[in-house]
């Protein structure tokens, strides 16, 4: 019985440590704030990419929409620079998803992806679709 209790305590400490790591792990801005090089829409298990023709002020509309999303804030870039990267954390555990949005040459390019795990259950794709709607409202 004592061994079972010991294993339970070890498992609890491990889970709490893992949750703390996910929530508190530092963000390496250089790893996430990179140009979106892809030229085609893609859906992946851990994210999505969208490329769409857009007006020059579309990035400002997307920025406003992204900043209004719950648990989302910019970690690098600006509208003036033409590229912004945001982090959005899940409600309960705080899993970070990174979204990079950029505008150049009449195209809006967006890449949303998870940091931990293998599947985002489509939340990054849905986020990009909402941001595309914001970009189109002009």
DABEL-V832475 format. One record per pair of residues at least 24 apart in sequence whose C-alpha atoms are under 8 Angstrom apart, sorted by sequence separation. I is the first residue (numbers start at 1). J is the second residue. D is the distance in Angstrom with one decimal. If there is no record, write none. Layout:
i->I j->J d->D
i->I j->J d->D
This chain:
i->97 j->124 d->7.6
i->59 j->101 d->7.5
i->33 j->76 d->6.6
i->59 j->102 d->6.9
i->33 j->77 d->7.8
i->59 j->103 d->6.2
i->58 j->103 d->7.9
i->29 j->75 d->7.1
i->29 j->76 d->7.0
i->56 j->103 d->7.4
i->35 j->83 d->7.7
i->59 j->108 d->7.3
i->56 j->106 d->6.8
i->58 j->108 d->7.6
i->33 j->84 d->7.4
i->55 j->106 d->6.3
i->33 j->85 d->5.6
i->54 j->106 d->5.5
i->55 j->107 d->8.0
i->32 j->85 d->7.3
i->53 j->106 d->5.7
i->54 j->107 d->5.4
i->53 j->107 d->4.5
i->54 j->108 d->5.8
i->52 j->107 d->5.6
i->53 j->108 d->6.1
i->51 j->107 d->6.7
i->52 j->108 d->5.3
i->51 j->108 d->5.7
i->52 j->109 d->6.7
i->50 j->108 d->8.0
i->51 j->109 d->4.5
i->50 j->109 d->5.9
i->51 j->110 d->6.4
i->49 j->109 d->7.5
i->50 j->110 d->5.2
i->49 j->110 d->5.6
i->50 j->111 d->6.6
i->49 j->111 d->4.5
i->48 j->111 d->5.9
i->49 j->112 d->6.5
i->36 j->100 d->7.3
i->47 j->111 d->7.5
i->48 j->112 d->5.4
i->35 j->100 d->7.9
i->36 j->101 d->7.8
i->47 j->112 d->5.3
i->48 j->113 d->6.5
i->66 j->131 d->6.9
i->32 j->98 d->6.9
i->34 j->100 d->7.5
i->36 j->102 d->7.3
i->47 j->113 d->4.1
i->65 j->131 d->6.5
i->33 j->100 d->6.6
i->35 j->102 d->7.6
i->46 j->113 d->5.7
i->47 j->114 d->6.3
i->32 j->100 d->7.6
i->46 j->114 d->5.6
i->62 j->131 d->5.6
i->65 j->134 d->6.4
i->23 j->93 d->7.0
i->39 j->109 d->7.9
i->62 j->132 d->7.4
i->22 j->93 d->7.7
i->23 j->94 d->5.2
i->46 j->117 d->7.7
i->22 j->94 d->6.9
i->23 j->95 d->6.6
i->46 j->118 d->5.6
i->47 j->119 d->7.8
i->62 j->134 d->5.7
i->22 j->95 d->6.2
i->23 j->96 d->7.8
i->36 j->109 d->6.3
i->45 j->118 d->6.5
i->46 j->119 d->4.6
i->47 j->120 d->6.6
i->61 j->134 d->6.0
i->62 j->135 d->5.4
i->19 j->93 d->6.8
i->22 j->96 d->7.8
i->36 j->110 d->6.8
i->45 j->119 d->4.8
i->46 j->120 d->5.1
i->61 j->135 d->5.5
i->36 j->111 d->6.5
i->45 j->120 d->6.5
i->46 j->121 d->7.8
i->47 j->122 d->7.2
i->45 j->121 d->7.4
i->46 j->122 d->7.8
i->47 j->123 d->7.9
i->48 j->124 d->6.1
i->49 j->125 d->7.7
i->58 j->134 d->7.9
i->59 j->135 d->6.9
i->61 j->137 d->7.9
i->45 j->122 d->7.5
i->47 j->124 d->5.3
i->48 j->125 d->5.1
i->58 j->135 d->4.7
i->46 j->124 d->7.8
i->47 j->125 d->6.3
i->50 j->128 d->7.0
i->58 j->136 d->7.1
i->49 j->128 d->7.8
i->48 j->128 d->7.6
i->58 j->138 d->7.7
i->54 j->135 d->7.3
i->43 j->125 d->7.0
i->54 j->136 d->7.4
i->22 j->116 d->7.8
